[in-house]
Structure formats: C-alpha cells, structure tokens
C-alpha cells in the first residue's frame, strides 16, 4: 500500500554562443555574475552527506512511515563566521533517491501519483532569512516540490564548530518543520476500511547537517 512524501536546490545553466568570441564573453559574464552573487571573502561550507541526515515521517493508518533521501547536496555560505544569522543555506535533493526501505513503495512514490520524479527530478530549499537567539534559530526559506514553491520555517539549533583531522573547519546544525503535502500537489489518498483515510496530510521533516569549509 503506497505512502509518504516529504520532504533540501539550485541549478544553473549558461548558454553557449556561436562564435569563439561570443563564448569567451559569455564565460566572462557568468564569472562576474557568480562573483556578485557570493559576498567577497565569504566562507562556503559543503554538506557532508556521510555525516548528515534528511528524514521525513507521515502517518499511515494507525502507524507512521519514516523515509529519507539517499542523494542530496547543499552549501552554507557565511559572509561573517561571527554572524551565522546572515548565512544562506541551499539544498538540492534528487527526488528519485527517496528511500522508505521498501522498493515497491518507493517505486510508487517516484510515480506521478506522488512525486513524479521523472518530471520533477529535484526538490530544493533555499533560505531567505535566519532569526538567531544564541544557538537556536528559525530558518525561513522557500521549499520547492513538484514545481510548487512555498515558504517554510524550520526550527533549528547550531550544534557547534570544530576542526577535523584534516584541519578543515566543520559546523553542525539540526532543524525540523512540518509541511502539508497537499500544498505541493501530492494529493493521493484512499479511504481506510475502518473509516478515515490511509494517509495524513501533514509530513514531519527533520534534517541534521555536518558541513565542511571549502
């Protein structure tokens, strides 16, 4: 019986010019645009997928189903390490990598009944504002699922910063939120024999991130 839905963001493309001079000019333009987008001297941390988790939970009948995504990437860009509230978080999740530990169910979730992974291969999140109180934070951002973008707020906490064995700076934080899957066009459901519906509308999302400075 099918289930679930979630639950991290940016894809850029540069068109090639016909003439060699045009290609060079286009490349120069792309470089200046990237430089303008990233603050000078900003520290960029890349999410370490081996030490990070992205999970979701949804009620199914009288129990819960938990799942995650095996393939996702992201960055945390910080202009001033002393002011994490000014950081920008970007996450991109490969939709087809959804994993609820049951292949038949996962195949159903990838279909157009749920996430339609063939048409919408990426789920993205980009922060727009961070409110910080000590080590606690509210992360405001835009979550895009199935081509639908909605504002969300994650309640989070900064877990600390340290250097690893290779001398690289690492930071950690965790956050959670609850979304309504219907807002993103994930509407499949079925009446349960004992009354009510098979699936809940609300989906709980939890993320724990370790990121390494580049």
C-alpha positions as protocol buffer text, in pm:
chain_id: "A"
residue {
  index: 1
  type: UNK
  ca { x: 0 y: 0 z: 0 }
}
residue {
  index: 2
  type: UNK
  ca { x: 159 y: 335 z: -100 }
}
residue {
  index: 3
  type: UNK
  ca { x: 263 y: 610 z: 135 }
}
residue {
  index: 4
  type: UNK
  ca { x: 456 y: 923 z: 213 }
}
residue {
  index: 5
  type: UNK
  ca { x: 607 y: 1228 z: 73 }
}
residue {
  index: 6
  type: UNK
  ca { x: 836 y: 1479 z: 214 }
}
residue {
  index: 7
  type: UNK
  ca { x: 1033 y: 1607 z: 209 }
}
residue {
  index: 8
  type: UNK
  ca { x: 1681 y: 2001 z: 83 }
}
residue {
  index: 9
  type: UNK
  ca { x: 1840 y: 2349 z: -460 }
}
residue {
  index: 10
  type: UNK
  ca { x: 1973 y: 2536 z: -734 }
}
residue {
  index: 11
  type: UNK
  ca { x: 2056 y: 2457 z: -1096 }
}
residue {
  index: 12
  type: UNK
  ca { x: 2225 y: 2698 z: -1326 }
}
residue {
  index: 13
  type: UNK
  ca { x: 2289 y: 2680 z: -1696 }
}
residue {
  index: 14
  type: UNK
  ca { x: 2492 y: 2900 z: -1929 }
}
residue {
  index: 15
  type: UNK
  ca { x: 2403 y: 2912 z: -2296 }
}
residue {
  index: 16
  type: UNK
  ca { x: 2692 y: 2866 z: -2541 }
}
residue {
  index: 17
  type: UNK
  ca { x: 2749 y: 3136 z: -2802 }
}
residue {
  index: 18
  type: UNK
  ca { x: 2806 y: 3052 z: -3166 }
}
residue {
  index: 19
  type: UNK
  ca { x: 3136 y: 3234 z: -3219 }
}
residue {
  index: 20
  type: UNK
  ca { x: 3453 y: 3183 z: -3017 }
}
residue {
  index: 21
  type: UNK
  ca { x: 3449 y: 3549 z: -2912 }
}
residue {
  index: 22
  type: UNK
  ca { x: 3087 y: 3512 z: -2805 }
}
residue {
  index: 23
  type: UNK
  ca { x: 3173 y: 3206 z: -2593 }
}
residue {
  index: 24
  type: UNK
  ca { x: 3455 y: 3392 z: -2422 }
}
residue {
  index: 25
  type: UNK
  ca { x: 3231 y: 3688 z: -2348 }
}
residue {
  index: 26
  type: UNK
  ca { x: 2960 y: 3459 z: -2216 }
}
residue {
  index: 27
  type: UNK
  ca { x: 3207 y: 3284 z: -1985 }
}
residue {
  index: 28
  type: UNK
  ca { x: 3336 y: 3615 z: -1853 }
}
residue {
  index: 29
  type: UNK
  ca { x: 2980 y: 3730 z: -1788 }
}
residue {
  index: 30
  type: UNK
  ca { x: 2898 y: 3410 z: -1600 }
}
residue {
  index: 31
  type: UNK
  ca { x: 3206 y: 3451 z: -1382 }
}
residue {
  index: 32
  type: UNK
  ca { x: 3120 y: 3809 z: -1290 }
}
residue {
  index: 33
  type: UNK
  ca { x: 2761 y: 3709 z: -1208 }
}
residue {
  index: 34
  type: UNK
  ca { x: 2884 y: 3431 z: -974 }
}
residue {
  index: 35
  type: UNK
  ca { x: 3127 y: 3671 z: -807 }
}
residue {
  index: 36
  type: UNK
  ca { x: 2849 y: 3922 z: -749 }
}
residue {
  index: 37
  type: UNK
  ca { x: 2619 y: 3656 z: -601 }
}
residue {
  index: 38
  type: UNK
  ca { x: 2877 y: 3540 z: -346 }
}
residue {
  index: 39
  type: UNK
  ca { x: 3000 y: 3802 z: -97 }
}
residue {
  index: 40
  type: UNK
  ca { x: 3371 y: 3875 z: -118 }
}
residue {
  index: 41
  type: UNK
  ca { x: 3559 y: 3675 z: 145 }
}
residue {
  index: 42
  type: UNK
  ca { x: 3253 y: 3458 z: 219 }
}
residue {
  index: 43
  type: UNK
  ca { x: 3314 y: 3114 z: 369 }
}
residue {
  index: 44
  type: UNK
  ca { x: 3140 y: 2832 z: 184 }
}
residue {
  index: 45
  type: UNK
  ca { x: 3064 y: 2508 z: 370 }
}
residue {
  index: 46
  type: UNK
  ca { x: 2962 y: 2198 z: 173 }
}
residue {
  index: 47
  type: UNK
  ca { x: 2725 y: 1947 z: 332 }
}
residue {
  index: 48
  type: UNK
  ca { x: 2897 y: 1619 z: 417 }
}
residue {
  index: 49
  type: UNK
  ca { x: 2643 y: 1351 z: 314 }
}
residue {
  index: 50
  type: UNK
  ca { x: 2823 y: 1082 z: 515 }
}
residue {
  index: 51
  type: UNK
  ca { x: 2757 y: 1269 z: 840 }
}
residue {
  index: 52
  type: UNK
  ca { x: 2421 y: 1429 z: 758 }
}
residue {
  index: 53
  type: UNK
  ca { x: 2062 y: 1306 z: 760 }
}
residue {
  index: 54
  type: UNK
  ca { x: 1741 y: 1412 z: 588 }
}
residue {
  index: 55
  type: UNK
  ca { x: 1429 y: 1229 z: 702 }
}
residue {
  index: 56
  type: UNK
  ca { x: 1052 y: 1261 z: 688 }
}
residue {
  index: 57
  type: UNK
  ca { x: 761 y: 1096 z: 869 }
}
residue {
  index: 58
  type: UNK
  ca { x: 393 y: 1061 z: 784 }
}
residue {
  index: 59
  type: UNK
  ca { x: 104 y: 883 z: 949 }
}
residue {
  index: 60
  type: UNK
  ca { x: -18 y: 573 z: 764 }
}
residue {
  index: 61
  type: UNK
  ca { x: -340 y: 425 z: 907 }
}
residue {
  index: 62
  type: UNK
  ca { x: -256 y: 383 z: 1280 }
}
residue {
  index: 63
  type: UNK
  ca { x: 124 y: 390 z: 1249 }
}
residue {
  index: 64
  type: UNK
  ca { x: 395 y: 605 z: 1092 }
}
residue {
  index: 65
  type: UNK
  ca { x: 619 y: 559 z: 792 }
}
residue {
  index: 66
  type: UNK
  ca { x: 969 y: 708 z: 801 }
}
residue {
  index: 67
  type: UNK
  ca { x: 1179 y: 771 z: 494 }
}
residue {
  index: 68
  type: UNK
  ca { x: 1465 y: 976 z: 361 }
}
residue {
  index: 69
  type: UNK
  ca { x: 1668 y: 1054 z: 50 }
}
residue {
  index: 70
  type: UNK
  ca { x: 1995 y: 884 z: -37 }
}
residue {
  index: 71
  type: UNK
  ca { x: 2124 y: 1158 z: -269 }
}
residue {
  index: 72
  type: UNK
  ca { x: 2128 y: 1525 z: -176 }
}
residue {
  index: 73
  type: UNK
  ca { x: 2377 y: 1809 z: -172 }
}
residue {
  index: 74
  type: UNK
  ca { x: 2398 y: 2156 z: -31 }
}
residue {
  index: 75
  type: UNK
  ca { x: 2602 y: 2452 z: 84 }
}
residue {
  index: 76
  type: UNK
  ca { x: 2601 y: 2700 z: 369 }
}
residue {
  index: 77
  type: UNK
  ca { x: 2752 y: 3035 z: 269 }
}
residue {
  index: 78
  type: UNK
  ca { x: 2862 y: 3263 z: 552 }
}
residue {
  index: 79
  type: UNK
  ca { x: 2989 y: 3616 z: 494 }
}
residue {
  index: 80
  type: UNK
  ca { x: 3091 y: 3657 z: 858 }
}
residue {
  index: 81
  type: UNK
  ca { x: 3150 y: 3345 z: 1077 }
}
residue {
  index: 82
  type: UNK
  ca { x: 3052 y: 3551 z: 1381 }
}
residue {
  index: 83
  type: UNK
  ca { x: 2710 y: 3624 z: 1227 }
}
residue {
  index: 84
  type: UNK
  ca { x: 2551 y: 3293 z: 1131 }
}
residue {
  index: 85
  type: UNK
  ca { x: 2213 y: 3463 z: 1110 }
}
residue {
  index: 86
  type: UNK
  ca { x: 2336 y: 3609 z: 779 }
}
residue {
  index: 87
  type: UNK
  ca { x: 2419 y: 3268 z: 630 }
}
residue {
  index: 88
  type: UNK
  ca { x: 2248 y: 3136 z: 317 }
}
residue {
  index: 89
  type: UNK
  ca { x: 2153 y: 2767 z: 305 }
}
residue {
  index: 90
  type: UNK
  ca { x: 2098 y: 2588 z: -27 }
}
residue {
  index: 91
  type: UNK
  ca { x: 1990 y: 2224 z: -53 }
}
residue {
  index: 92
  type: UNK
  ca { x: 1915 y: 2010 z: -361 }
}
residue {
  index: 93
  type: UNK
  ca { x: 1759 y: 1664 z: -326 }
}
residue {
  index: 94
  type: UNK
  ca { x: 1737 y: 1404 z: -604 }
}
residue {
  index: 95
  type: UNK
  ca { x: 1370 y: 1305 z: -594 }
}
residue {
  index: 96
  type: UNK
  ca { x: 1427 y: 953 z: -730 }
}
residue {
  index: 97
  type: UNK
  ca { x: 1658 y: 873 z: -438 }
}
residue {
  index: 98
  type: UNK
  ca { x: 1364 y: 851 z: -197 }
}
residue {
  index: 99
  type: UNK
  ca { x: 1405 y: 555 z: 37 }
}
residue {
  index: 100
  type: UNK
  ca { x: 1148 y: 411 z: 279 }
}
residue {
  index: 101
  type: UNK
  ca { x: 1319 y: 70 z: 293 }
}
residue {
  index: 102
  type: UNK
  ca { x: 1056 y: -89 z: 69 }
}
residue {
  index: 103
  type: UNK
  ca { x: 1129 y: -85 z: -303 }
}
residue {
  index: 104
  type: UNK
  ca { x: 769 y: -136 z: -418 }
}
residue {
  index: 105
  type: UNK
  ca { x: 654 y: 159 z: -211 }
}
residue {
  index: 106
  type: UNK
  ca { x: 949 y: 371 z: -324 }
}
residue {
  index: 107
  type: UNK
  ca { x: 867 y: 300 z: -688 }
}
residue {
  index: 108
  type: UNK
  ca { x: 511 y: 415 z: -622 }
}
residue {
  index: 109
  type: UNK
  ca { x: 641 y: 734 z: -457 }
}
residue {
  index: 110
  type: UNK
  ca { x: 854 y: 809 z: -763 }
}
residue {
  index: 111
  type: UNK
  ca { x: 550 y: 775 z: -991 }
}
residue {
  index: 112
  type: UNK
  ca { x: 317 y: 1055 z: -1098 }
}
residue {
  index: 113
  type: UNK
  ca { x: 76 y: 951 z: -821 }
}
residue {
  index: 114
  type: UNK
  ca { x: 318 y: 1114 z: -577 }
}
residue {
  index: 115
  type: UNK
  ca { x: 645 y: 1295 z: -656 }
}
residue {
  index: 116
  type: UNK
  ca { x: 657 y: 1233 z: -1034 }
}
residue {
  index: 117
  type: UNK
  ca { x: 1037 y: 1207 z: -1017 }
}
residue {
  index: 118
  type: UNK
  ca { x: 1075 y: 1179 z: -1395 }
}
residue {
  index: 119
  type: UNK
  ca { x: 914 y: 1521 z: -1447 }
}
residue {
  index: 120
  type: UNK
  ca { x: 1041 y: 1685 z: -1126 }
}
residue {
  index: 121
  type: UNK
  ca { x: 1385 y: 1534 z: -1060 }
}
residue {
  index: 122
  type: UNK
  ca { x: 1494 y: 1780 z: -791 }
}
residue {
  index: 123
  type: UNK
  ca { x: 1348 y: 1909 z: -463 }
}
residue {
  index: 124
  type: UNK
  ca { x: 1510 y: 2234 z: -350 }
}
residue {
  index: 125
  type: UNK
  ca { x: 1532 y: 2455 z: -44 }
}
residue {
  index: 126
  type: UNK
  ca { x: 1691 y: 2800 z: -21 }
}
residue {
  index: 127
  type: UNK
  ca { x: 1692 y: 3006 z: 295 }
}
residue {
  index: 128
  type: UNK
  ca { x: 1570 y: 3365 z: 279 }
}
residue {
  index: 129
  type: UNK
  ca { x: 1618 y: 3478 z: 639 }
}
residue {
  index: 130
  type: UNK
  ca { x: 1753 y: 3341 z: 966 }
}
residue {
  index: 131
  type: UNK
  ca { x: 1645 y: 3454 z: 1313 }
}
residue {
  index: 132
  type: UNK
  ca { x: 1905 y: 3360 z: 1574 }
}
residue {
  index: 133
  type: UNK
  ca { x: 1879 y: 3353 z: 1953 }
}
residue {
  index: 134
  type: UNK
  ca { x: 2203 y: 3214 z: 2093 }
}
residue {
  index: 135
  type: UNK
  ca { x: 2241 y: 2867 z: 1942 }
}
residue {
  index: 136
  type: UNK
  ca { x: 1873 y: 2844 z: 1845 }
}
residue {
  index: 137
  type: UNK
  ca { x: 1747 y: 2962 z: 1509 }
}
residue {
  index: 138
  type: UNK
  ca { x: 1437 y: 2994 z: 1293 }
}
residue {
  index: 139
  type: UNK
  ca { x: 1532 y: 2937 z: 930 }
}
residue {
  index: 140
  type: UNK
  ca { x: 1290 y: 3091 z: 682 }
}
residue {
  index: 141
  type: UNK
  ca { x: 1312 y: 2973 z: 323 }
}
residue {
  index: 142
  type: UNK
  ca { x: 1148 y: 2855 z: 3 }
}
residue {
  index: 143
  type: UNK
  ca { x: 1080 y: 2483 z: -46 }
}
residue {
  index: 144
  type: UNK
  ca { x: 1008 y: 2361 z: -399 }
}
residue {
  index: 145
  type: UNK
  ca { x: 844 y: 2022 z: -458 }
}
residue {
  index: 146
  type: UNK
  ca { x: 686 y: 1916 z: -790 }
}
residue {
  index: 147
  type: UNK
  ca { x: 743 y: 2265 z: -930 }
}
residue {
  index: 148
  type: UNK
  ca { x: 549 y: 2430 z: -646 }
}
residue {
  index: 149
  type: UNK
  ca { x: 736 y: 2674 z: -422 }
}
residue {
  index: 150
  type: UNK
  ca { x: 606 y: 2756 z: -75 }
}
residue {
  index: 151
  type: UNK
  ca { x: 760 y: 2944 z: 219 }
}
residue {
  index: 152
  type: UNK
  ca { x: 852 y: 2727 z: 518 }
}
residue {
  index: 153
  type: UNK
  ca { x: 1008 y: 2789 z: 859 }
}
residue {
  index: 154
  type: UNK
  ca { x: 1246 y: 2540 z: 1019 }
}
residue {
  index: 155
  type: UNK
  ca { x: 1311 y: 2543 z: 1392 }
}
residue {
  index: 156
  type: UNK
  ca { x: 1678 y: 2469 z: 1438 }
}
residue {
  index: 157
  type: UNK
  ca { x: 1986 y: 2473 z: 1658 }
}
residue {
  index: 158
  type: UNK
  ca { x: 2353 y: 2534 z: 1593 }
}
residue {
  index: 159
  type: UNK
  ca { x: 2550 y: 2231 z: 1717 }
}
residue {
  index: 160
  type: UNK
  ca { x: 2896 y: 2381 z: 1713 }
}
residue {
  index: 161
  type: UNK
  ca { x: 3210 y: 2430 z: 1508 }
}
residue {
  index: 162
  type: UNK
  ca { x: 3544 y: 2250 z: 1517 }
}
residue {
  index: 163
  type: UNK
  ca { x: 3836 y: 2138 z: 1301 }
}
residue {
  index: 164
  type: UNK
  ca { x: 3855 y: 1779 z: 1175 }
}
residue {
  index: 165
  type: UNK
  ca { x: 4164 y: 1555 z: 1145 }
}
residue {
  index: 166
  type: UNK
  ca { x: 4247 y: 1714 z: 808 }
}
residue {
  index: 167
  type: UNK
  ca { x: 4245 y: 2062 z: 959 }
}
residue {
  index: 168
  type: UNK
  ca { x: 3919 y: 2159 z: 785 }
}
residue {
  index: 169
  type: UNK
  ca { x: 3662 y: 2366 z: 972 }
}
residue {
  index: 170
  type: UNK
  ca { x: 3335 y: 2181 z: 1033 }
}
residue {
  index: 171
  type: UNK
  ca { x: 2999 y: 2311 z: 1152 }
}
residue {
  index: 172
  type: UNK
  ca { x: 2686 y: 2126 z: 1255 }
}
residue {
  index: 173
  type: UNK
  ca { x: 2321 y: 2215 z: 1294 }
}
residue {
  index: 174
  type: UNK
  ca { x: 1982 y: 2048 z: 1303 }
}
residue {
  index: 175
  type: UNK
  ca { x: 1635 y: 2169 z: 1210 }
}
residue {
  index: 176
  type: UNK
  ca { x: 1279 y: 2046 z: 1169 }
}
residue {
  index: 177
  type: UNK
  ca { x: 949 y: 2157 z: 1022 }
}
residue {
  index: 178
  type: UNK
  ca { x: 606 y: 2025 z: 926 }
}
residue {
  index: 179
  type: UNK
  ca { x: 451 y: 2077 z: 583 }
}
residue {
  index: 180
  type: UNK
  ca { x: 117 y: 1990 z: 426 }
}
residue {
  index: 181
  type: UNK
  ca { x: 176 y: 1764 z: 124 }
}
residue {
  index: 182
  type: UNK
  ca { x: -144 y: 1886 z: -41 }
}
residue {
  index: 183
  type: UNK
  ca { x: 17 y: 2231 z: -78 }
}
residue {
  index: 184
  type: UNK
  ca { x: 266 y: 2072 z: -319 }
}
residue {
  index: 185
  type: UNK
  ca { x: 18 y: 1876 z: -527 }
}
residue {
  index: 186
  type: UNK
  ca { x: 84 y: 1540 z: -356 }
}
residue {
  index: 187
  type: UNK
  ca { x: -280 y: 1452 z: -308 }
}
residue {
  index: 188
  type: UNK
  ca { x: -313 y: 1073 z: -340 }
}
residue {
  index: 189
  type: UNK
  ca { x: -516 y: 909 z: -65 }
}
residue {
  index: 190
  type: UNK
  ca { x: -761 y: 626 z: -13 }
}
residue {
  index: 191
  type: UNK
  ca { x: -1043 y: 556 z: 231 }
}
residue {
  index: 192
  type: UNK
  ca { x: -948 y: 310 z: 503 }
}
residue {
  index: 193
  type: UNK
  ca { x: -1180 y: 16 z: 567 }
}
residue {
  index: 194
  type: UNK
  ca { x: -1230 y: 116 z: 929 }
}
residue {
  index: 195
  type: UNK
  ca { x: -1305 y: 476 z: 836 }
}
residue {
  index: 196
  type: UNK
  ca { x: -1089 y: 777 z: 775 }
}
residue {
  index: 197
  type: UNK
  ca { x: -807 y: 799 z: 522 }
}
residue {
  index: 198
  type: UNK
  ca { x: -494 y: 594 z: 464 }
}
residue {
  index: 199
  type: UNK
  ca { x: -252 y: 886 z: 477 }
}
residue {
  index: 200
  type: UNK
  ca { x: -225 y: 1203 z: 683 }
}
residue {
  index: 201
  type: UNK
  ca { x: -177 y: 1536 z: 507 }
}
residue {
  index: 202
  type: UNK
  ca { x: 99 y: 1662 z: 734 }
}
residue {
  index: 203
  type: UNK
  ca { x: 459 y: 1549 z: 685 }
}
residue {
  index: 204
  type: UNK
  ca { x: 727 y: 1599 z: 950 }
}
residue {
  index: 205
  type: UNK
  ca { x: 1075 y: 1679 z: 818 }
}
residue {
  index: 206
  type: UNK
  ca { x: 1399 y: 1658 z: 1016 }
}
residue {
  index: 207
  type: UNK
  ca { x: 1746 y: 1747 z: 896 }
}
residue {
  index: 208
  type: UNK
  ca { x: 2084 y: 1712 z: 1069 }
}
residue {
  index: 209
  type: UNK
  ca { x: 2377 y: 1863 z: 885 }
}
residue {
  index: 210
  type: UNK
  ca { x: 2753 y: 1849 z: 914 }
}
residue {
  index: 211
  type: UNK
  ca { x: 2921 y: 2088 z: 669 }
}
residue {
  index: 212
  type: UNK
  ca { x: 3290 y: 2129 z: 580 }
}
residue {
  index: 213
  type: UNK
  ca { x: 3451 y: 2459 z: 483 }
}
residue {
  index: 214
  type: UNK
  ca { x: 3590 y: 2462 z: 130 }
}
